[in-house]
Structure formats: C-alpha cells, structure tokens
Amino acid sequence: MEPNYVYGDAERKIVKAGYEAIESVLAGNDTNAKRRLLFYLDWYMDPYYKHDLTDLYEPLKELLQQMVISENEDDIIEDALYLLESHTDPPYETLRVYIDKTPQQFLPKVRYLINQEE
C-alpha cells in the first residue's frame, strides 16, 4: 500500500491545538498519521510563511531529535532529519548525546547536523 502523505484539516487542527497534540501523533503508533503531520510541519515551519513558532520551536526541535534516535521507520527518520536541517538551528544536543542510538544509515546526516555547531 502506498503511504499517505496528503495532509488536511486534521493536521492543521493538531498543530493549532499545540505541542501536546503534535507530540501525541509523532510519538504514537500511527505511521501514516506521522507522515502526514511531518509533511504538514514542513510547510508550517517554513520561515517563508511566517508562522509564529515561539512556543513550538524548541519543544518541536527536541521531539524531532527524539524521533531520529527512537523511530523504527526509515522514512519517518528521514523526514525528521529533513525538518531539523531545513527549519531549525544548532545545537542538537540530543543527537550529540545519543548518537550511538542513531541508525547506521543516518549517521552521516546526524554528524553533519552536530558539526554545524562548530
């Protein structure tokens, strides 16, 4: 079955509801819901659209790092890394501390993000 990456009102409502709602989806078990929300977050976090990320930025950055070291789906990890690289700034302390939990194929990207700090 082809993954569903199309986001809609449900994802908009989740983000509007705040960090706890976002976390419940991204830390949950519904892989397709994670994919849709990450896809929506790519648009939402893009500075071009000037969304107010004041209360979301740091907790979301931390959650995305947690996903990199704990998620089982490669495409979800790729999406989390993409959001970190595209829409956040160093430092990436969680990635640095738990680099040994990073899946092997993502180590080059994680090292790149960590080394941006220097």
N, CA, C and O atoms as a MOPAC input file, in Angstrom:
PM7 MOZYME 1SCF
protein

 N      0.83600 1    -1.18800 1     0.00000 1
 C      0.00000 1     0.00000 1     0.00000 1
 C      0.87800 1     1.24800 1     0.00000 1
 O      1.85500 1     1.33100 1     0.74400 1
 N      0.53000 1     2.18800 1    -0.81800 1
 C      1.28100 1     3.44200 1    -0.93600 1
 C      1.05100 1     4.30700 1     0.31000 1
 O     -0.09000 1     4.48100 1     0.73800 1
 N      2.13700 1     4.85500 1     0.89800 1
 C      1.95300 1     5.71900 1     2.07400 1
 C      1.13100 1     6.96100 1     1.73300 1
 O      1.19300 1     7.48000 1     0.61800 1
 N      0.37300 1     7.41700 1     2.70600 1
 C     -0.47000 1     8.58800 1     2.51900 1
 C      0.23300 1     9.80600 1     3.10000 1
 O      0.35800 1     9.93200 1     4.31800 1
 N      0.69000 1    10.69800 1     2.23600 1
 C      1.39400 1    11.90200 1     2.67000 1
 C      0.52900 1    13.15300 1     2.54700 1
 O      0.99900 1    14.25200 1     2.83900 1
 N     -0.71100 1    13.01000 1     2.12800 1
 C     -1.57300 1    14.16200 1     1.93400 1
 C     -2.10700 1    14.61900 1     3.29100 1
 O     -2.75000 1    13.85700 1     4.01300 1
 N     -1.82400 1    15.87900 1     3.61900 1
 C     -2.33600 1    16.40900 1     4.87800 1
 C     -3.58300 1    17.23200 1     4.62000 1
 O     -3.87500 1    17.61600 1     3.48700 1
 N     -4.31000 1    17.49400 1     5.69300 1
 C     -5.54200 1    18.26000 1     5.54200 1
 C     -5.95100 1    18.91100 1     6.84500 1
 O     -5.11100 1    19.28300 1     7.66500 1
 N     -7.24200 1    19.04000 1     7.02200 1
 C     -7.77800 1    19.72000 1     8.20000 1
 C     -7.33500 1    19.07000 1     9.50500 1
 O     -7.07900 1    19.76700 1    10.48700 1
 N     -7.24300 1    17.75100 1     9.52400 1
 C     -6.84700 1    17.06100 1    10.76000 1
 C     -5.46700 1    17.52400 1    11.21800 1
 O     -5.26000 1    17.79600 1    12.40000 1
 N     -4.52600 1    17.61500 1    10.28300 1
 C     -3.16300 1    18.04000 1    10.63100 1
 C     -3.13900 1    19.51000 1    11.03400 1
 O     -2.41400 1    19.88800 1    11.95400 1
 N     -3.91900 1    20.33500 1    10.35900 1
 C     -4.00000 1    21.75200 1    10.73700 1
 C     -4.52600 1    21.89900 1    12.15600 1
 O     -4.00900 1    22.70400 1    12.93100 1
 N     -5.54900 1    21.12500 1    12.50200 1
 C     -6.13300 1    21.17100 1    13.84300 1
 C     -5.14200 1    20.68800 1    14.90100 1
 O     -5.08300 1    21.23800 1    16.00100 1
 N     -4.36900 1    19.66400 1    14.56500 1
 C     -3.37100 1    19.13900 1    15.50600 1
 C     -2.35800 1    20.22100 1    15.84100 1
 O     -2.06800 1    20.45400 1    17.01400 1
 N     -1.81900 1    20.88000 1    14.83300 1
 C     -0.81700 1    21.92100 1    15.06700 1
 C     -1.44300 1    23.10600 1    15.80100 1
 O     -0.82900 1    23.68100 1    16.69900 1
 N     -2.63900 1    23.45900 1    15.42200 1
 C     -3.32400 1    24.56900 1    16.09200 1
 C     -3.57300 1    24.24700 1    17.56700 1
 O     -3.56900 1    25.15000 1    18.40400 1
 N     -3.78900 1    22.98000 1    17.89100 1
 C     -4.03800 1    22.55900 1    19.27200 1
 C     -2.79000 1    22.66900 1    20.13900 1
 O     -2.89200 1    22.74000 1    21.36400 1
 N     -1.61600 1    22.68400 1    19.51700 1
 C     -0.38800 1    22.89700 1    20.27200 1
 C      0.51300 1    21.68400 1    20.37300 1
 O      0.26000 1    20.63100 1    19.78800 1
 N      1.57600 1    21.87600 1    21.13800 1
 C      2.63900 1    20.88600 1    21.20200 1
 C      2.16400 1    19.51400 1    21.67600 1
 O      2.56600 1    18.49600 1    21.11200 1
 N      1.32100 1    19.47200 1    22.69500 1
 C      0.88300 1    18.18100 1    23.23500 1
 C      0.17700 1    17.35100 1    22.16700 1
 O      0.37500 1    16.13800 1    22.08700 1
 N     -0.63800 1    17.99800 1    21.35500 1
 C     -1.33600 1    17.29600 1    20.28100 1
 C     -0.34500 1    16.79300 1    19.22100 1
 O     -0.47500 1    15.67900 1    18.71400 1
 N      0.63300 1    17.62500 1    18.90100 1
 C      1.67000 1    17.22600 1    17.93600 1
 C      2.44500 1    16.03300 1    18.47800 1
 O      2.66400 1    15.04800 1    17.77300 1
 N      2.85100 1    16.13100 1    19.72400 1
 C      3.61800 1    15.04900 1    20.34900 1
 C      2.83200 1    13.74700 1    20.38500 1
 O      3.40300 1    12.68000 1    20.15800 1
 N      1.55100 1    13.81100 1    20.66300 1
 C      0.76300 1    12.58300 1    20.74600 1
 C      0.73700 1    11.84700 1    19.40800 1
 O      0.71100 1    10.61700 1    19.37700 1
 N      0.74300 1    12.58700 1    18.31700 1
 C      0.77300 1    11.94900 1    16.99600 1
 C      2.17500 1    11.44500 1    16.67600 1
 O      2.34600 1    10.29000 1    16.28600 1
 N      3.17900 1    12.30500 1    16.83800 1
 C      4.54300 1    11.93300 1    16.43600 1
 C      5.16400 1    10.87500 1    17.33900 1
 O      6.08200 1    10.17100 1    16.91900 1
 N      4.68500 1    10.75200 1    18.55800 1
 C      5.18000 1     9.70800 1    19.45500 1
 C      4.24500 1     8.49100 1    19.45500 1
 O      4.48600 1     7.51600 1    20.16700 1
 N      3.19200 1     8.55800 1    18.66200 1
 C      2.20400 1     7.48400 1    18.62100 1
 C      2.59000 1     6.35300 1    17.69000 1
 O      3.72700 1     6.27100 1    17.22700 1
 N      1.62700 1     5.48200 1    17.42000 1
 C      1.87200 1     4.28100 1    16.62300 1
 C      1.33500 1     4.33900 1    15.19900 1
 O      1.57800 1     3.42100 1    14.41600 1
 N      0.60900 1     5.40200 1    14.84700 1
 C      0.03000 1     5.51100 1    13.51500 1
 C      1.05300 1     6.13900 1    12.56400 1
 O      1.21700 1     7.35800 1    12.51700 1
 N      1.72600 1     5.28500 1    11.82000 1
 C      2.80400 1     5.72900 1    10.94000 1
 C      2.30100 1     6.69300 1     9.86900 1
 O      2.96700 1     7.68500 1     9.57300 1
 N      1.15200 1     6.42000 1     9.29200 1
 C      0.63300 1     7.32700 1     8.26100 1
 C      0.26900 1     8.68100 1     8.83800 1
 O      0.45700 1     9.70100 1     8.17600 1
 N     -0.24700 1     8.71400 1    10.05700 1
 C     -0.54400 1     9.99600 1    10.70900 1
 C      0.74200 1    10.77700 1    10.93700 1
 O      0.76500 1    11.99800 1    10.78200 1
 N      1.81600 1    10.07500 1    11.30700 1
 C      3.11800 1    10.74200 1    11.48100 1
 C      3.58000 1    11.32900 1    10.16300 1
 O      4.02400 1    12.47600 1    10.11700 1
 N      3.48300 1    10.56100 1     9.09700 1
 C      3.91900 1    11.03600 1     7.78100 1
 C      3.16500 1    12.29300 1     7.37200 1
 O      3.76600 1    13.27100 1     6.92700 1
 N      1.84600 1    12.25900 1     7.52500 1
 C      1.03000 1    13.42000 1     7.13100 1
 C      1.38600 1    14.64500 1     7.97000 1
 O      1.50200 1    15.75200 1     7.44400 1
 N      1.56000 1    14.44500 1     9.27700 1
 C      1.86500 1    15.57600 1    10.14300 1
 C      3.25800 1    16.13400 1     9.85500 1
 O      3.43700 1    17.35200 1     9.84500 1
 N      4.23600 1    15.27900 1     9.62400 1
 C      5.57900 1    15.75500 1     9.28300 1
 C      5.55500 1    16.53500 1     7.96800 1
 O      6.24500 1    17.54400 1     7.82900 1
 N      4.76700 1    16.07000 1     7.01500 1
 C      4.64200 1    16.76500 1     5.74100 1
 C      4.02200 1    18.14500 1     5.95200 1
 O      4.47200 1    19.12800 1     5.36200 1
 N      3.00200 1    18.21600 1     6.78200 1
 C      2.37800 1    19.49800 1     7.09200 1
 C      3.35800 1    20.40400 1     7.83900 1
 O      3.43000 1    21.60100 1     7.56200 1
 N      4.10800 1    19.84200 1     8.77800 1
 C      5.07800 1    20.63100 1     9.53800 1
 C      6.15300 1    21.23300 1     8.63700 1
 O      6.68200 1    22.30400 1     8.93500 1
 N      6.47800 1    20.55900 1     7.54400 1
 C      7.44000 1    21.12600 1     6.61000 1
 C      6.91700 1    22.46100 1     6.08400 1
 O      7.66900 1    23.43100 1     6.00200 1
 N      5.67100 1    22.51400 1     5.73900 1
 C      5.06400 1    23.76900 1     5.28200 1
 C      4.96000 1    24.74900 1     6.44800 1
 O      5.30900 1    25.92200 1     6.31100 1
 N      4.48200 1    24.27000 1     7.59000 1
 C      4.20800 1    25.14100 1     8.73000 1
 C      5.48500 1    25.78300 1     9.28900 1
 O      5.47200 1    26.95000 1     9.68300 1
 N      6.57800 1    25.02700 1     9.32300 1
 C      7.83500 1    25.52300 1     9.89100 1
 C      8.62600 1    26.38600 1     8.91900 1
 O      9.56700 1    27.06700 1     9.32400 1
 N      8.26200 1    26.36700 1     7.65700 1
 C      8.98800 1    27.12700 1     6.64800 1
 C      8.88900 1    28.62200 1     6.96200 1
 O      7.78600 1    29.16300 1     7.03400 1
 N     10.03000 1    29.29300 1     7.15000 1
 C     10.01600 1    30.71300 1     7.50900 1
 C      9.30700 1    31.60100 1     6.48200 1
 O      8.82900 1    32.68200 1     6.82600 1
 N      9.23800 1    31.16500 1     5.26000 1
 C      8.58800 1    31.94400 1     4.21100 1
 C      7.14000 1    32.29000 1     4.58000 1
 O      6.64200 1    33.36700 1     4.25000 1
 N      6.47300 1    31.35200 1     5.27200 1
 C      5.04800 1    31.54300 1     5.58700 1
 C      4.81600 1    32.28200 1     6.90000 1
 O      3.67400 1    32.56700 1     7.26000 1
 N      5.87900 1    32.58700 1     7.60600 1
 C      5.84900 1    33.45200 1     8.79000 1
 C      4.86400 1    33.00800 1     9.87100 1
 O      4.15900 1    33.83600 1    10.44900 1
 N      4.81600 1    31.71000 1    10.14200 1
 C      4.00700 1    31.22800 1    11.25100 1
 C      4.73500 1    31.50500 1    12.55800 1
 O      5.96500 1    31.48300 1    12.60700 1
 N      3.99000 1    31.76100 1    13.59400 1
 C      4.58000 1    32.03100 1    14.91000 1
 C      4.95300 1    30.70600 1    15.57200 1
 O      4.08300 1    29.95500 1    16.01500 1
 N      6.23900 1    30.43300 1    15.63400 1
 C      6.74100 1    29.20000 1    16.22600 1
 C      7.29400 1    29.42300 1    17.63700 1
 O      7.97400 1    28.55100 1    18.17700 1
 N      7.01600 1    30.55800 1    18.22300 1
 C      7.59700 1    30.92900 1    19.50900 1
 C      7.47900 1    29.81200 1    20.54500 1
 O      8.47500 1    29.43300 1    21.16200 1
 N      6.28400 1    29.28800 1    20.73700 1
 C      6.08000 1    28.25700 1    21.75600 1
 C      6.37600 1    26.85200 1    21.26500 1
 O      6.51500 1    25.93400 1    22.07300 1
 N      6.47500 1    26.67000 1    19.96400 1
 C      6.66700 1    25.33500 1    19.39600 1
 C      8.11100 1    25.01500 1    19.03900 1
 O      8.50300 1    23.84800 1    19.05200 1
 N      8.89500 1    26.01100 1    18.72700 1
 C     10.20300 1    25.78300 1    18.12000 1
 C     11.08600 1    24.83200 1    18.92900 1
 O     11.47500 1    23.78200 1    18.41800 1
 N     11.40600 1    25.16800 1    20.15600 1
 C     12.32700 1    24.33200 1    20.94300 1
 C     11.75100 1    22.95600 1    21.27400 1
 O     12.45200 1    21.95900 1    21.10300 1
 N     10.48200 1    22.86100 1    21.74800 1
 C      9.95300 1    21.52600 1    22.02000 1
 C      9.86900 1    20.66100 1    20.76000 1
 O     10.12300 1    19.45700 1    20.81100 1
 N      9.51500 1    21.27300 1    19.63800 1
 C      9.43000 1    20.52300 1    18.38800 1
 C     10.80900 1    20.07800 1    17.92900 1
 O     10.97400 1    18.95000 1    17.46300 1
 N     11.78500 1    20.93800 1    18.05400 1
 C     13.16700 1    20.58300 1    17.70900 1
 C     13.62400 1    19.38600 1    18.55300 1
 O     14.26000 1    18.47000 1    18.03200 1
 N     13.30600 1    19.39000 1    19.83000 1
 C     13.65900 1    18.27900 1    20.71200 1
 C     12.91900 1    17.00700 1    20.31300 1
 O     13.51400 1    15.93000 1    20.27000 1
 N     11.63800 1    17.12500 1    20.02400 1
 C     10.84900 1    15.95700 1    19.62700 1
 C     11.37800 1    15.34000 1    18.33600 1
 O     11.45700 1    14.11700 1    18.22500 1
 N     11.73600 1    16.16000 1    17.37200 1
 C     12.28800 1    15.65400 1    16.11400 1
 C     13.59900 1    14.91400 1    16.35500 1
 O     13.85300 1    13.88700 1    15.72600 1
 N     14.42700 1    15.42100 1    17.25000 1
 C     15.67500 1    14.72300 1    17.58400 1
 C     15.37000 1    13.37500 1    18.23900 1
 O     16.02000 1    12.37400 1    17.93600 1
 N     14.39200 1    13.35200 1    19.12600 1
 C     13.99200 1    12.10000 1    19.77600 1
 C     13.51800 1    11.08200 1    18.74200 1
 O     13.80100 1     9.88900 1    18.86000 1
 N     12.80300 1    11.55400 1    17.73700 1
 C     12.31200 1    10.65400 1    16.69000 1
 C     13.46700 1    10.01700 1    15.92600 1
 O     13.40000 1     8.84300 1    15.56200 1
 N     14.51700 1    10.78200 1    15.68400 1
 C     15.66600 1    10.26100 1    14.94400 1
 C     16.29400 1     9.07700 1    15.68200 1
 O     16.71400 1     8.10400 1    15.05400 1
 N     16.35700 1     9.15900 1    16.99200 1
 C     17.03700 1     8.10000 1    17.74900 1
 C     16.10700 1     6.97900 1    18.20900 1
 O     16.57500 1     5.95500 1    18.70500 1
 N     14.78600 1     7.16300 1    18.04800 1
 C     13.88700 1     6.13400 1    18.57400 1
 C     12.90900 1     5.55600 1    17.55900 1
 O     12.29200 1     4.52500 1    17.82800 1
 N     12.75600 1     6.17700 1    16.42400 1
 C     11.77200 1     5.74300 1    15.42800 1
 C     12.26200 1     4.50100 1    14.69200 1
 O     13.46600 1     4.29700 1    14.53500 1
 N     11.31800 1     3.67100 1    14.24100 1
 C     11.65800 1     2.44300 1    13.51600 1
 C     11.52100 1     2.55900 1    12.00400 1
 O     12.08700 1     1.75600 1    11.26300 1
 N     10.78400 1     3.54100 1    11.55500 1
 C     10.54400 1     3.69700 1    10.11600 1
 C     11.56700 1     4.65400 1     9.50000 1
 O     11.67500 1     5.80900 1     9.91300 1
 N     12.31400 1     4.16200 1     8.50900 1
 C     13.35800 1     4.98100 1     7.89000 1
 C     12.81900 1     6.28200 1     7.29600 1
 O     13.45100 1     7.32900 1     7.43700 1
 N     11.65300 1     6.22900 1     6.63100 1
 C     11.14300 1     7.44400 1     6.00200 1
 C     10.73200 1     8.48900 1     7.04100 1
 O     10.81100 1     9.68900 1     6.77900 1
 N     10.30000 1     8.04500 1     8.20000 1
 C      9.94900 1     8.97800 1     9.27900 1
 C     11.22600 1     9.63800 1     9.80600 1
 O     11.25200 1    10.84400 1    10.05100 1
 N     12.27200 1     8.84700 1     9.97700 1
 C     13.56000 1     9.39400 1    10.43500 1
 C     14.08200 1    10.39500 1     9.40200 1
 O     14.55200 1    11.47300 1     9.76500 1
 N     14.00100 1    10.04400 1     8.13200 1
 C     14.44400 1    10.95300 1     7.06700 1
 C     13.68100 1    12.27000 1     7.12400 1
 O     14.26800 1    13.34400 1     6.99600 1
 N     12.36400 1    12.17900 1     7.31700 1
 C     11.55000 1    13.39800 1     7.39100 1
 C     11.93100 1    14.23800 1     8.60600 1
 O     12.02400 1    15.46200 1     8.50600 1
 N     12.15200 1    13.59800 1     9.74900 1
 C     12.54300 1    14.33000 1    10.95800 1
 C     13.88900 1    15.01600 1    10.74300 1
 O     14.05800 1    16.17700 1    11.11500 1
 N     14.84100 1    14.31200 1    10.15000 1
 C     16.14700 1    14.90800 1     9.86800 1
 C     16.02300 1    16.07000 1     8.88400 1
 O     16.69200 1    17.09300 1     9.03200 1
 N     15.17300 1    15.90700 1     7.89100 1
 C     14.95900 1    16.98200 1     6.92100 1
 C     14.43000 1    18.24000 1     7.61300 1
 O     14.91000 1    19.34400 1     7.35800 1
 N     13.44000 1    18.06500 1     8.48800 1
 C     12.88100 1    19.21500 1     9.20000 1
 C     13.92600 1    19.87300 1    10.09000 1
 O     14.00100 1    21.09900 1    10.16900 1
 N     14.72800 1    19.05500 1    10.75600 1
 C     15.79400 1    19.61700 1    11.59300 1
 C     16.77200 1    20.42400 1    10.74500 1
 O     17.11800 1    21.55500 1    11.08400 1
 N     17.20600 1    19.83500 1     9.65100 1
 C     18.19100 1    20.51000 1     8.80600 1
 C     17.61600 1    21.76000 1     8.13500 1
 O     18.30000 1    22.77800 1     8.03200 1
 N     16.37700 1    21.68700 1     7.68500 1
 C     15.79000 1    22.77300 1     6.90400 1
 C     15.21500 1    23.90700 1     7.73400 1
 O     15.22200 1    25.06000 1     7.30300 1
 N     14.71200 1    23.58300 1     8.93200 1
 C     13.92700 1    24.57600 1     9.65300 1
 C     14.35000 1    24.82800 1    11.09600 1
 O     13.64800 1    25.52100 1    11.83300 1
 N     15.48800 1    24.27300 1    11.50600 1
 C     15.97800 1    24.54200 1    12.85800 1
 C     17.46200 1    24.87500 1    12.80600 1
 O     18.12900 1    24.67900 1    11.79000 1
 N     17.95200 1    25.37600 1    13.91200 1
 C     19.35900 1    25.73700 1    14.02000 1
 C     20.00600 1    24.94700 1    15.15200 1
 O     19.33200 1    24.53500 1    16.09600 1
 N     21.32700 1    24.73800 1    15.05000 1
 C     22.04100 1    24.06700 1    16.13700 1
 C     21.91700 1    24.87000 1    17.42000 1
 O     21.57200 1    26.05100 1    17.37200 1
 N     22.18300 1    24.27500 1    18.53500 1
 C     22.75600 1    22.94700 1    18.75100 1
 C     21.70000 1    21.84300 1    18.73700 1
 O     20.50600 1    22.09400 1    18.90100 1
 N     22.17600 1    20.62100 1    18.53600 1
 C     21.35300 1    19.41500 1    18.53400 1
 C     21.88500 1    18.49400 1    19.62400 1
 O     22.48400 1    17.45400 1    19.35100 1
 N     21.65700 1    18.89600 1    20.83600 1
 C     22.24400 1    18.21800 1    21.99400 1
 C     21.78000 1    16.76900 1    22.11900 1
 O     22.58300 1    15.89200 1    22.43700 1
 N     20.51300 1    16.50900 1    21.87800 1
 C     20.00900 1    15.13600 1    21.98900 1
 C     20.69100 1    14.23100 1    20.97300 1
 O     21.06200 1    13.10400 1    21.30200 1
 N     20.85900 1    14.70100 1    19.75800 1
 C     21.55900 1    13.89900 1    18.74600 1
 C     23.00600 1    13.66300 1    19.16300 1
 O     23.54500 1    12.57500 1    18.96200 1
 N     23.62400 1    14.67000 1    19.73600 1
 C     25.02000 1    14.53900 1    20.16200 1
 C     25.13800 1    13.49800 1    21.28300 1
 O     26.00200 1    12.62300 1    21.22600 1
 N     24.28600 1    13.58900 1    22.28500 1
 C     24.37300 1    12.70700 1    23.45200 1
 C     24.02100 1    11.26600 1    23.08500 1
 O     24.63800 1    10.32600 1    23.58700 1
 N     23.02700 1    11.09400 1    22.20800 1
 C     22.54400 1     9.74200 1    21.89200 1
 C     22.91700 1     9.30100 1    20.47800 1
 O     22.18900 1     8.52800 1    19.85500 1
 N     24.02300 1     9.77800 1    19.98400 1
 C     24.42900 1     9.43300 1    18.61400 1
 C     24.56700 1     7.91500 1    18.43900 1
 O     24.35700 1     7.39800 1    17.34100 1
 N     24.91400 1     7.20900 1    19.50300 1
 C     25.05100 1     5.75300 1    19.41000 1
 C     23.71600 1     5.05400 1    19.17200 1
 O     23.70700 1     3.87900 1    18.80300 1
 N     22.59900 1     5.73200 1    19.36900 1
 C     21.27800 1     5.15600 1    19.11500 1
 C     20.77100 1     5.47900 1    17.71300 1
 O     19.69200 1     5.03700 1    17.31800 1
 N     21.54300 1     6.23900 1    16.97600 1
 C     21.16000 1     6.61400 1    15.61300 1
 C     21.36900 1     5.42400 1    14.68700 1
 O     22.43800 1     4.81300 1    14.70300 1
 N     20.36100 1     5.08300 1    13.87500 1
 C     20.54900 1     4.02200 1    12.89200 1
 C     21.73300 1     4.34300 1    11.97100 1
 O     21.92800 1     5.48600 1    11.56000 1
 N     22.50000 1     3.32500 1    11.66600 1
 C     23.75400 1     3.45600 1    10.91800 1
 C     23.62500 1     4.29900 1     9.65100 1
 O     24.47900 1     5.14200 1     9.37800 1
 N     22.57100 1     4.07700 1     8.88400 1
 C     22.43200 1     4.77800 1     7.60200 1
 C     22.19400 1     6.27900 1     7.74900 1
 O     22.31800 1     7.02600 1     6.77900 1
 N     21.84700 1     6.72700 1     8.97800 1
 C     21.59500 1     8.14700 1     9.19700 1
 C     22.73800 1     8.84800 1     9.92200 1
 O     22.67100 1    10.05200 1    10.16900 1
 N     23.77100 1     8.11500 1    10.26000 1
 C     24.90200 1     8.71400 1    10.97200 1
 C     25.55900 1     9.86500 1    10.21000 1
 O     25.88100 1    10.87700 1    10.83200 1
 N     25.77300 1     9.76100 1     8.90400 1
 C     26.39400 1    10.90000 1     8.20400 1
 C     25.58800 1    12.19100 1     8.34800 1
 O     26.16600 1    13.25400 1     8.57400 1
 N     24.27400 1    12.11400 1     8.22300 1
 C     23.43400 1    13.29900 1     8.34400 1
 C     23.43800 1    13.83400 1     9.77100 1
 O     23.48700 1    15.04500 1     9.98200 1
 N     23.38600 1    12.93600 1    10.74700 1
 C     23.40700 1    13.35700 1    12.15400 1
 C     24.74100 1    14.01700 1    12.47800 1
 O     24.77500 1    15.04800 1    13.14900 1
 N     25.82500 1    13.43900 1    12.01200 1
 C     27.14100 1    14.04600 1    12.23700 1
 C     27.22300 1    15.42600 1    11.58500 1
 O     27.78100 1    16.36400 1    12.15300 1
 N     26.66000 1    15.52900 1    10.39500 1
 C     26.63600 1    16.83200 1     9.71600 1
 C     25.89700 1    17.86300 1    10.56800 1
 O     26.39100 1    18.97400 1    10.76200 1
 N     24.72600 1    17.50500 1    11.07300 1
 C     23.95400 1    18.44400 1    11.89400 1
 C     24.71500 1    18.84100 1    13.15100 1
 O     24.76600 1    20.01500 1    13.51700 1
 N     25.29100 1    17.86700 1    13.79300 1
 C     26.05700 1    18.14400 1    15.02900 1
 C     27.25300 1    19.04000 1    14.74600 1
 O     27.56000 1    19.94400 1    15.52300 1
 N     27.91700 1    18.78800 1    13.64100 1
 C     29.12100 1    19.55800 1    13.30600 1
 C     28.82200 1    20.97700 1    12.83000 1
 O     29.73400 1    21.79700 1    12.72800 1
 N     27.57000 1    21.27200 1    12.54100 1
 C     27.20300 1    22.63500 1    12.16500 1
 C     27.43700 1    23.59800 1    13.33000 1
 O     27.58000 1    24.80400 1    13.12600 1
 N     27.47300 1    23.07800 1    14.51400 1
 C     27.62600 1    23.90900 1    15.70000 1
 C     29.01000 1    24.51800 1    15.77300 1
 O     29.20200 1    25.57100 1    16.38000 1
 N     29.95900 1    23.86500 1    15.16500 1
 C     31.36400 1    24.28400 1    15.33100 1
 C     31.79700 1    25.30800 1    14.32400 1
 O     32.94700 1    25.74800 1    14.34600 1

